[in-house]
Each structure stands twice: as structure tokens, then as C-alpha cells.
Amino acid sequence: MRKLTDFISESFIWSVGITRPKPGQERLAALYITATLAASILAAMTMFLLVLHRL
């Protein structure tokens, strides 16, 4: 699981261009970025299904 969160974190840092976390904070930053992205994707899917259901 750690490799996956590290990969997602590195990809996000490189693609979006955010500032790298301080040394020693990489693990927490990776978990935060992964959780934020997962929540955003889940919210978008929920809104899509809600709109689809309303039609």
C-alpha cells in the first residue's frame, strides 16, 4: 500500500506542481494526497449517478 500512495503522491506533485513536503512529512503528505484524490473521485461519481438517476 505504501508504494501505491507514494506513486500517487509523486504523480500528483509532478503533474500539478505543488510544493514538495518537508523531509519527514512525506508519508503523511502521501496519505493526505491519496485520500483527497479518492474523496474527489468518489464525490464526482456520486454526483454523476445522482444526475443520471434524476434524468
Phi, psi and omega in degrees: 000326182296320180297321180295313179294324177295319178296314179297317180297312179297318179298318180293317180299315181288320184282322182269332177085030178283163179290140178294147178291158178295152176303134182094346180253006184299318183296314179295320178295319179297317178294319180295314180297315180297316180295320179295315178296318179297318179295322179295317179295317179297319179295318179295318178295320179296315178296319178300313180294324177296314178294318179298320180292326181289333181281000000 
